[in-house]
């Protein structure tokens, strides 16, 4: 089993703030017309990605979804290449081919098809078990994805073959604009339990609490004890995408009072906090400035995917 | 006599023997059953760790295969009936076909999804279809169809061991019991191979005069077309060149263009339903490539589901006589 260094509260705060400020800048940039396409921001859910991916080892795999910016930054992805991807620049993570929802870098894979990524994650875990390199798969999915049948096919196989995969279900309570109250029957943990996948559940904005739960689950998966699931009840403060928020504003305000960033920031001195705030502000500004100065993706680089033999 | 089934079974055995990264997954593929059509017989006994029986989850297992392939394994998946491939369409179109391209050629998806298509066995509307056309023209997905010609084992072996892109590998059910016809192994036909990995073949009746019609097809229809080409020669003195393709998407036009310079007439045959099919695309591309003056015609199944009863099924699917009739209509 791999041991983790003592938790670094400053680093947890910095990582959450990097996501928060990046995403706020993203939404702001759309209104200024410097982005192309769409986005799904992670504002409000930062403690999930940062708490869980603090347990990541070199070579571990992350499978993400349409709402992937937070996962990508917590994975160690660069703000500059992500901003450039959103701006359609040749320096983007995939040179402008994938855009916001299809970020691929090192062992990080994201796709915009809900649920379709879950058998991929299970297949990757199958391969890693065969390779015996000790790598595990972190597979993120949301409450909306529980409507996709292939998820259950995948949970069945993951459990059947005791594969090294951790499912992280972020329940932000809305599938786009539709509340789970009108699209989800039964419990969420019960779904995993039905496949004999041990599941931990947390209703918290505390990154330390999420980290400690994840650390235990990751150790178990890494030890070859089969898949596990984390069900994290969370909330997104921004719209599903850009202008499509039909939620009760009072509800959003209520959840905003339990913001994971100020919650964790209380553990830092105000000097340290201000220093991190200032450093992240500089990082975001520099990433966006650099991306905007980069050349647009060049159509001359487009190649057909498979060649005729 | 080697059948196409023997050849495909041998190919899988060879792949599993030659490369430890090869995994073979599917429903009901374990011995003693050995798969619904027996292509997998013996494999689970020889390679118990790398031949994996799966749940009945076509979408899940194709997705699983994509994930395995992205992480360094070479994966073969058997889908029991071609009709069930519709359940895995999302995985093939939205996932398998995308990753290499999105990643800028860094990721690889060496995945072969094998499946038996086709009718003429009375299995009815959901176990007899030729759904190939729904997967043609998907950027990033190759569609290969085995025929009885030359080296079916080599075709599958190359798809599994030498192709880093996802391949939908189509096996017509009636081919399984057909004998393999090696090049030079037929007294009736002169057979010429074009290309290497997924070849095309030119067939003409031995000793026939120069052809005046090009007939192109793939898979089991090539068997019916061979019989039709013989009848055309011996009963009607119409001499056709049969061009059998193995890579049906994307399409390499060169063999067809070459044949059309000899004939100027093209008959395209498929077992799938006619509307918006492979034939429509072949004719369109050939019109563009060949220019004005091309005479072209399609022969395909009727645009309706495949009935179960023998006479009804036969009425819907194109047969040898239909090929002869379509060819004669073009020569009139």
Interface residues (C-beta under 8 A of the other chain):
Chain A: X61 X94 X95 X97 X98 X102 X104 X109 X111 X113 X116 X117 X118 X119 X120 X121 X122 X123 X124 X125 X126 X127 X128 X130 X131 X149 X150 X153 X154 X156 X157 X160 X303 X304 X305 X306 X307 X308 X309
Chain B: X23 X54 X55 X57 X59 X60 X61 X62 X63 X64 X65 X66 X67 X68 X69 X70 X71 X72 X73 X90 X91 X94 X95 X97 X98 X99 X100 X101 X102 X103 X104 X105 X106 X107 X139 X140 X141 X142 X165 X195 X196 X197 X198 X247 X250 X251 X252
